[in-house]
Amino acid sequence: MPTVASQPPQATESQIRIEPAGWVCTAAPLQSILQATQQAGIELPSSCRNGTCRTCLSQLVSGEIGYLIEWPGVSAEERQQGLFLPCVACARSDIVVDQSMAHRSSEFNVT
């Protein structure tokens, strides 16, 4: 079951898998999941990038994340359902994220 940790992230890189596409990238410690995916040419829905607009709300399928801010815009019920905000969350382990609106960035010409 996916979990949200209050401790800082692990000291090594984590693997992020975006489903249903199956795209994989890595995230450095303290790098937001949104930043890591964008760096790899994977675009997740996003807008504010500070945890308030909820545009990037995604499903954590497996793994563990931690938030970079104290009060992200996710309710306790949503957290129990595995929903999280990639713009203010970092991976604490290898994770799988379900985000059907993800797409490859045309900026990188990746197929």
BAFI-3210 file (N, C-alpha, C; in Angstrom, 3 decimals, decimal comma, padded with zeros to 6 digits):
// residues 111
n [1|2|3|4|5|6|7|8|9|10|11|12|13|14|15|16|17|18|19|20|21|22|23|24|25|26|27|28|29|30|31|32|33|34|35|36|37|38|39|40|41|42|43|44|45|46|47|48|49|50|51|52|53|54|55|56|57|58|59|60|61|62|63|64|65|66|67|68|69|70|71|72|73|74|75|76|77|78|79|80|81|82|83|84|85|86|87|88|89|90|91|92|93|94|95|96|97|98|99|100|101|102|103|104|105|106|107|108|109|110|111]
n.u [000,838|000,566|002,348|002,558|005,159|006,547|009,139|012,347|013,374|014,913|018,484|019,370|018,839|015,513|013,292|010,770|007,755|005,454|002,210|-000,681|001,170|003,743|006,173|009,423|011,463|014,080|014,431|016,108|017,175|015,079|014,080|011,223|008,542|007,204|009,147|011,158|009,920|009,397|011,986|012,760|011,303|008,635|005,430|003,334|000,001|-000,120|-000,006|000,070|002,294|002,864|001,336|-001,335|-003,348|-004,155|-004,124|-002,291|-002,984|-002,637|-002,610|-001,070|000,243|002,024|004,748|006,566|006,106|007,129|006,201|007,230|006,354|004,502|001,644|000,100|-002,381|-004,260|-006,786|-007,370|-008,901|-008,456|-005,722|-005,761|-006,849|-004,749|-004,142|-002,158|000,012|002,148|003,702|004,664|005,710|008,106|009,885|010,311|011,040|011,238|008,622|005,257|003,099|-000,178|-001,296|-003,208|-003,305|-000,776|001,847|004,295|006,830|006,978|009,096|011,387|011,348|010,769|009,946]
n.v [-001,180|002,257|004,909|007,926|009,709|011,428|011,971|013,120|012,591|009,585|009,087|008,393|008,162|007,768|005,622|006,513|005,487|006,026|005,315|004,855|004,591|003,580|004,883|005,669|007,323|008,951|010,328|012,747|012,973|015,062|016,286|017,363|015,253|016,119|017,878|016,005|014,329|016,155|016,889|014,576|014,653|014,037|015,083|016,036|016,926|020,271|023,357|025,553|024,720|024,746|023,325|024,086|024,412|021,919|020,784|018,877|016,576|013,202|009,572|007,523|004,485|002,572|002,450|004,997|008,341|011,683|014,873|018,123|020,404|021,650|021,694|020,375|020,574|018,327|016,265|014,333|012,070|011,815|011,273|008,774|007,337|007,242|009,445|012,203|015,130|015,709|017,999|018,998|016,885|014,375|011,445|008,740|006,235|003,798|004,477|004,057|005,737|006,571|008,278|009,245|011,420|012,185|013,028|012,846|015,249|017,539|019,147|017,692|015,846|013,074|009,677]
n.w [000,000|-000,822|000,817|002,807|004,002|006,850|007,304|005,984|002,493|001,103|000,759|-001,743|-005,342|-006,627|-008,405|-010,670|-011,921|-014,422|-014,952|-017,071|-019,112|-018,725|-018,570|-017,329|-014,951|-013,065|-009,766|-007,904|-004,443|-002,485|-004,758|-006,425|-007,505|-009,758|-010,888|-011,473|-013,371|-015,426|-016,115|-017,338|-019,629|-019,406|-019,134|-016,597|-015,594|-014,497|-012,618|-010,466|-008,935|-006,237|-004,456|-004,059|-006,093|-007,051|-009,574|-010,427|-009,074|-008,369|-008,508|-006,207|-006,692|-005,728|-003,365|-001,518|-000,493|000,414|001,663|000,609|001,719|004,557|004,645|002,300|-000,347|000,081|001,230|004,264|003,693|000,930|000,948|002,183|000,122|-001,572|-003,089|-004,193|-004,415|-006,912|-007,376|-004,987|-003,668|-002,846|-003,821|-001,619|-001,948|-004,591|-006,824|-008,109|-010,177|-011,043|-013,680|-016,003|-017,684|-018,321|-020,584|-023,240|-023,557|-026,184|-026,478|-026,029|-028,015|-027,700|-028,080]
ca.u [000,000|001,360|002,356|003,089|006,055|006,834|010,586|012,939|013,537|016,130|019,675|019,691|017,806|014,361|012,706|009,356|007,108|004,171|001,249|-000,613|002,124|004,923|007,392|010,224|012,519|014,628|014,340|017,139|016,612|014,513|013,545|009,803|008,196|006,894|010,416|011,857|009,269|009,614|013,386|012,837|010,451|007,284|004,629|002,150|-000,796|000,354|-000,295|000,661|003,561|003,098|000,458|-002,648|-004,376|-004,559|-004,130|-001,432|-003,445|-002,375|-002,789|000,130|-000,113|002,904|005,913|006,429|006,459|007,132|005,893|008,230|005,697|003,775|000,199|-000,314|-003,825|-004,851|-007,508|-007,019|-009,587|-007,751|-004,454|-006,074|-007,122|-003,509|-003,991|-001,086|000,368|003,540|004,450|005,256|006,044|009,320|009,860|011,145|011,365|010,747|007,168|004,437|002,072|-001,188|-001,694|-003,567|-003,168|000,646|002,238|005,691|007,068|007,441|010,357|012,477|011,167|010,901|008,825]
ca.v [000,000|003,472|005,650|009,279|009,792|012,766|012,133|013,533|011,501|008,781|009,769|007,939|008,402|006,866|005,415|006,895|004,860|006,672|004,436|003,569|004,618|002,787|005,689|005,595|008,312|008,940|011,572|012,952|013,296|016,413|016,782|017,022|014,270|016,906|018,318|014,839|013,878|017,172|016,773|013,398|014,842|013,548|016,199|015,774|018,139|021,128|024,773|026,435|024,137|024,976|022,495|024,653|024,352|020,527|020,366|017,697|015,480|011,911|008,373|006,765|003,071|001,877|003,197|005,943|009,728|012,649|016,209|019,159|021,476|021,119|021,556|020,261|020,632|016,994|015,929|013,048|011,017|011,642|010,602|007,354|006,745|007,228|010,640|013,086|016,237|015,556|019,259|019,269|015,593|013,727|009,994|008,191|004,893|003,683|004,654|003,933|006,784|006,453|009,609|009,000|012,645|012,427|012,894|013,137|016,630|017,713|019,876|016,738|014,953|011,711|008,819]
ca.w [000,000|-000,859|002,076|002,859|005,153|007,323|007,352|004,712|001,536|001,193|000,249|-003,094|-006,341|-006,656|-009,720|-010,792|-013,080|-014,705|-015,616|-017,751|-020,229|-018,418|-018,637|-016,114|-014,787|-011,713|-009,008|-006,887|-003,121|-002,350|-006,024|-006,505|-008,528|-010,951|-011,476|-012,009|-014,604|-016,457|-016,521|-018,200|-020,799|-019,129|-018,630|-015,789|-015,473|-013,409|-012,760|-009,452|-008,481|-004,811|-003,646|-003,744|-007,143|-007,179|-010,976|-010,611|-008,217|-008,999|-007,690|-005,865|-006,756|-004,792|-002,940|-000,409|-000,791|001,501|001,160|000,800|002,469|005,711|004,450|000,892|-000,535|-000,037|002,458|004,889|002,928|-000,341|001,256|002,428|-001,188|-002,319|-003,920|-003,728|-005,298|-007,342|-007,412|-003,671|-003,062|-003,334|-003,640|-000,544|-002,433|-005,965|-006,788|-009,313|-010,178|-012,095|-014,155|-017,402|-018,476|-018,594|-021,988|-023,527|-023,931|-027,557|-026,370|-026,042|-029,172|-027,203|-028,515]
c.u [000,880|001,275|002,938|003,895|006,267|008,327|011,108|013,155|014,826|017,273|020,047|018,554|016,703|013,859|011,224|008,825|005,732|003,316|000,043|000,433|003,359|006,230|008,100|011,263|013,054|014,485|015,463|016,465|016,210|014,067|012,077|009,580|007,867|008,184|011,152|011,238|009,492|011,037|013,574|011,953|009,060|006,504|003,412|001,311|-000,248|-000,024|000,497|002,043|003,887|002,108|-000,911|-003,712|-004,926|-004,632|-003,367|-001,875|-003,354|-002,562|-001,450|-000,275|000,728|004,106|005,585|006,893|006,529|006,836|006,993|007,671|004,848|002,293|-000,174|-001,836|-004,480|-005,526|-007,044|-007,664|-008,878|-006,415|-004,682|-006,348|-005,872|-003,307|-002,917|-000,804|001,848|004,360|005,145|005,596|007,343|009,215|010,790|011,545|011,040|009,232|006,543|003,287|001,113|-001,631|-001,945|-003,428|-001,704|000,906|003,719|005,802|007,579|008,772|011,553|012,421|011,379|009,709|008,573]
c.v [001,241|004,220|007,041|009,387|011,234|013,025|012,602|012,338|010,742|009,518|009,368|008,281|007,359|006,758|005,776|006,247|005,497|005,706|005,254|003,515|003,761|003,553|005,671|006,711|008,196|010,320|011,615|013,202|014,779|017,036|016,406|016,030|014,984|017,369|017,150|014,369|014,883|017,110|015,603|013,511|014,275|014,688|015,682|017,038|018,964|022,566|025,572|026,009|024,419|024,252|023,047|024,430|022,953|020,028|019,064|016,484|014,147|010,781|007,699|005,301|002,264|002,755|004,177|007,322|010,524|014,014|017,190|020,358|020,853|020,854|021,481|020,182|019,289|016,663|014,579|011,889|010,749|010,929|009,116|006,625|006,695|008,422|011,544|014,151|016,143|016,843|019,562|017,981|015,078|012,232|009,607|006,750|004,899|003,747|004,374|004,916|006,511|007,868|009,496|010,243|013,011|012,263|013,234|014,577|016,699|018,455|018,941|015,787|013,491|010,910|007,726]
c.w [000,000|000,468|001,889|004,132|005,566|007,407|005,995|003,788|001,756|000,501|-001,171|-004,049|-006,236|-008,083|-009,662|-012,057|-013,233|-015,510|-016,062|-018,863|-019,984|-018,504|-017,295|-016,124|-013,362|-011,093|-007,987|-005,542|-003,082|-003,665|-006,085|-007,641|-009,832|-011,636|-012,137|-013,319|-015,724|-016,994|-017,486|-019,443|-020,650|-018,493|-017,870|-015,777|-014,310|-013,678|-011,730|-008,984|-007,021|-003,904|-003,341|-004,817|-007,388|-008,628|-011,173|-009,780|-008,958|-007,997|-007,465|-005,780|-005,772|-004,478|-001,835|-000,846|000,505|000,904|001,515|001,556|003,569|005,436|002,976|000,796|-000,799|001,292|003,014|004,137|001,606|-000,126|001,484|001,116|-002,063|-003,227|-003,326|-004,785|-005,685|-007,319|-006,094|-002,930|-003,660|-003,019|-002,496|-000,840|-003,918|-005,896|-008,150|-009,155|-011,324|-012,456|-015,660|-018,278|-018,745|-020,086|-022,132|-023,998|-025,363|-027,578|-026,492|-027,235|-028,793|-027,694|-027,510]
res [m|p|t|v|a|s|q|p|p|q|a|t|e|s|q|i|r|i|e|p|a|g|w|v|c|t|a|a|p|l|q|s|i|l|q|a|t|q|q|a|g|i|e|l|p|s|s|c|r|n|g|t|c|r|t|c|l|s|q|l|v|s|g|e|i|g|y|l|i|e|w|p|g|v|s|a|e|e|r|q|q|g|l|f|l|p|c|v|a|c|a|r|s|d|i|v|v|d|q|s|m|a|h|r|s|s|e|f|n|v|t]
***
